[in-house]
Amino acid sequence: MKVLVLGGGVIGVTSAYYLAKAGHEVTVVDRQPEPALETSFANAGEVSPGYASPWAGPGVPIKAIKWLLMRHGPLVIRPKLDPVMWVWLLKMLRNCTSARYAINKSRMIPLAEYSRDCLRALRSETGIHYDERQRGTLQLFRYASQLDHTAGDIAVLKQYGVPYEVLDRAGCIAAEPALAVVEDKFVGGMRLPEDETGDCHMFTEALATEAARLGVQFIFNTKIERLTSDGSKISGVVTSAGLLQADAYVAALGSWSPRLLRPLGISIPVYPVKGYSITVPVIDPDGAPVSTVMDESYKVAITRLGNRIRVGGTAEISGYSDRLDATRRATLDHSVTDMFPRGGDLSKATFWCGLRPMTPDGPPIIGATRYGNLHLNTGHGTLGWTMACGSGRVLADMISGRKPGIDASELSISRYDRRFG
Ligand SMILES: Cc1cc2nc3c(=O)[nH]c(=O)nc-3n(C[C@H](O)[C@H](O)[C@H](O)COP(=O)(O)OP(=O)(O)OC[C@H]3O[C@@H](n4cnc5c(N)ncnc54)[C@H](O)[C@@H]3O)c2cc1C
C-alpha cells in the first residue's frame, strides 16, 4: 500500500519506519525543514515505562491548587476564552477518580513497556545512536513525606511487575555520585533500573535516515492545509506543495492533530500542554548526572545526554502559545543548580519550549477512524518519546492486518464514545 504519514515528529517517523519494514511504500510530510523540530526536539530525554502514568489521578485536583500557588510550581494555567480548553480540563477532572486512574494506567503501562522493548530491538537491528544510556532513572525526594507517600506507587509497580529500588541517601549517591556534594538537600529516592534515557531529536533524525534507506520519502517544508474525503474514505491531502494522495493516511501531527481532523467531523480530546527545557553543556562530568534525576518537588527531570544536561519540566495550559516565559526557565535553573551545582555551564544553556499533545485520560490514540483509510497515532502527551517505538509498531501492524504485539483495542478513538471520555 501507499501510505502517507502526516507529521515527522518522533511518532510520525517511528510509524513510517515500521510501515516501511512491513513492506509499504511510505511518504512523510511535515512543515519543518527536518524531522523532530517541534515537540520531539528538546524533551527531557526519559524513556521511562516505570513512570508511565496518567496525569489525572486521585488527589491531583487538590495537589494542582498547591502547585498553582507554589513558587517554582510545576503547573501553570493561563485561562482563556477557549471552550476547548475548559472542556478538556473538565474531562481531565473526570478522570481523577481511583477507578479511572487504574483503567487509564492499565492502558499505558503495557504500551510503554512494549515500546521500550521495541526500542531495544530497533537499536540492535539498526545500530543507531542518540546519546543513549541504559542506567535507570532516579526519583529524588527532598522531604520525608514524599518518601512516605510512595506506598501507592510501589503497589502499582508491583502489580505490573516493574522492578524498583527504594533508596536512602547513600543509595541515591551510589546511583548518582554527583549528588554527594548536596546530600543535605534530599532524604532518599526511588530508582527504576529498567528505564533508559536518550536524545529524542537525535534518535528521530537517525531513524529517518534508516527509514529513507528502506525507501521512505520525506517531503519537508510543506504545510498540510486540509484533508479531503468522499464521505467514507480520505481522498487526499491538500498541502502547500499541492495535492498528495495515497491508499492509507496516518495522522501523527502531535498537538495539531485535532485541528486538521475537526473539519472531517472527527473530534479527539487532544490539547497542548506546554513544557520547557534548558540544555546545558557539561563542564564537570563528575558533577553531572549519569542518567535522569527527577526532582520530585518541582517535577523537573534532569538528564545526562552525552556532554549535555537536559533539564525539562512545567505543565503550562495556555493554548497554542509558543512564547518562552523566563519565569519557567528560573524553575529549571533552580532545580539543576540546586542538585548539580558543578555539572554544567548555565550561562551557555539554550532555552526551549514544546507543546505536549495531551489526552485528558492519559493514553495516546492509536488506530482506525470511521474513514476506513485514515489512522491515528497521536495524543502521546508527556510520554511520546517513551511510547514512540511501540506506538509506531502497533500502528504498522494494524494497517498491515497483523495482530499487534499488545492488545491495543482500548487505545482507539472509540474509547471516547463511552461514558468517561
Ligand atoms: C518539556 C517536555 C519534556 C518532555 N519530556 C519527555 C520525556 O522525558 N519522555 C517522554 O517520553 N516524552 C517527553 N515529552 C513528550 C514528547 O516530547 C512528546 O509526546 C512527543 O514529542 C510527541 O511527538 P509527536 O510526533 O506526536 O509530536 P511532534 O514532535 O510535535 O510532531 C508533530 C509534527 O507534525 C508537524 N505538523 C503539525 N501540523 C502540521 C501541518 N499543518 N502541516 C505540516 N506539518 C505539521 C510538526 O511540524 C511536527 O513535526 C516531553 C515534552 C515536553 C514539551
The ligand as a MOL file (V3000), in Angstrom:
LIG
                    3D

  0  0  0     0  0            999 V3000
M  V30 BEGIN CTAB
M  V30 COUNTS 53 58 0 0 0
M  V30 BEGIN ATOM
M  V30 1 C 9.3190 19.8370 28.1710 0
M  V30 2 C 8.9460 18.4790 27.6490 0
M  V30 3 C 9.5670 17.3650 28.1980 0
M  V30 4 C 9.2140 16.0850 27.7660 0
M  V30 5 N 9.8900 15.0200 28.2540 0
M  V30 6 C 9.6030 13.7720 27.8110 0
M  V30 7 C 10.3510 12.6630 28.2950 0
M  V30 8 O 11.2960 12.8010 29.0720 0
M  V30 9 N 9.9890 11.4250 27.8660 0
M  V30 10 C 8.9400 11.2330 27.0100 0
M  V30 11 O 8.6260 10.0920 26.7140 0
M  V30 12 N 8.2630 12.2780 26.4770 0
M  V30 13 C 8.5650 13.5330 26.8680 0
M  V30 14 N 7.8790 14.6080 26.3730 0
M  V30 15 C 6.7730 14.3640 25.4400 0
M  V30 16 C 7.2260 14.1150 24.0000 0
M  V30 17 O 8.2260 15.0410 23.6440 0
M  V30 18 C 6.0300 14.2190 23.0530 0
M  V30 19 O 4.9990 13.3640 23.4940 0
M  V30 20 C 6.4040 13.8230 21.6270 0
M  V30 21 O 7.4890 14.5770 21.1770 0
M  V30 22 C 5.2150 13.9920 20.6880 0
M  V30 23 O 5.6560 13.6250 19.4030 0
M  V30 24 P 4.7460 13.8340 18.1210 0
M  V30 25 O 5.4750 13.2550 16.9840 0
M  V30 26 O 3.3610 13.3560 18.4160 0
M  V30 27 O 4.6180 15.4230 18.0030 0
M  V30 28 P 5.6130 16.4770 17.2880 0
M  V30 29 O 7.0050 16.1740 17.5970 0
M  V30 30 O 5.1010 17.8300 17.6080 0
M  V30 31 O 5.4010 16.1550 15.7560 0
M  V30 32 C 4.2840 16.6290 15.0430 0
M  V30 33 C 4.7780 17.0550 13.6830 0
M  V30 34 O 3.6610 17.4610 12.9000 0
M  V30 35 C 4.0700 18.5710 12.1210 0
M  V30 36 N 2.8770 19.3480 11.7820 0
M  V30 37 C 1.9000 19.7780 12.5980 0
M  V30 38 N 0.9580 20.4450 11.9110 0
M  V30 39 C 1.3570 20.4470 10.6070 0
M  V30 40 C 0.8060 20.9620 9.4070 0
M  V30 41 N -0.3490 21.6330 9.3690 0
M  V30 42 N 1.4800 20.7490 8.2550 0
M  V30 43 C 2.6620 20.0510 8.2680 0
M  V30 44 N 3.2200 19.5500 9.3600 0
M  V30 45 C 2.5820 19.7330 10.5260 0
M  V30 46 C 5.0240 19.3570 13.0090 0
M  V30 47 O 5.9130 20.1270 12.2400 0
M  V30 48 C 5.7200 18.2460 13.7830 0
M  V30 49 O 6.9700 17.8990 13.2160 0
M  V30 50 C 8.2020 15.9090 26.7710 0
M  V30 51 C 7.6040 17.0350 26.1990 0
M  V30 52 C 7.9620 18.3150 26.6220 0
M  V30 53 C 7.3260 19.5100 25.9860 0
M  V30 END ATOM
M  V30 BEGIN BOND
M  V30 1 1 1 2
M  V30 2 1 2 3
M  V30 3 2 2 52
M  V30 4 2 3 4
M  V30 5 1 4 5
M  V30 6 1 4 50
M  V30 7 2 5 6
M  V30 8 1 6 7
M  V30 9 1 6 13
M  V30 10 2 7 8
M  V30 11 1 7 9
M  V30 12 1 9 10
M  V30 13 2 10 11
M  V30 14 1 10 12
M  V30 15 2 12 13
M  V30 16 1 13 14
M  V30 17 1 14 15
M  V30 18 1 14 50
M  V30 19 1 15 16
M  V30 20 1 16 17
M  V30 21 1 16 18
M  V30 22 1 18 19
M  V30 23 1 18 20
M  V30 24 1 20 21
M  V30 25 1 20 22
M  V30 26 1 22 23
M  V30 27 1 23 24
M  V30 28 2 24 25
M  V30 29 1 24 26
M  V30 30 1 24 27
M  V30 31 1 27 28
M  V30 32 2 28 29
M  V30 33 1 28 30
M  V30 34 1 28 31
M  V30 35 1 31 32
M  V30 36 1 32 33
M  V30 37 1 33 34
M  V30 38 1 33 48
M  V30 39 1 34 35
M  V30 40 1 35 36
M  V30 41 1 35 46
M  V30 42 1 36 37
M  V30 43 1 36 45
M  V30 44 2 37 38
M  V30 45 1 38 39
M  V30 46 1 39 40
M  V30 47 2 39 45
M  V30 48 1 40 41
M  V30 49 2 40 42
M  V30 50 1 42 43
M  V30 51 2 43 44
M  V30 52 1 44 45
M  V30 53 1 46 47
M  V30 54 1 46 48
M  V30 55 1 48 49
M  V30 56 2 50 51
M  V30 57 1 51 52
M  V30 58 1 52 53
M  V30 END BOND
M  V30 END CTAB
M  END
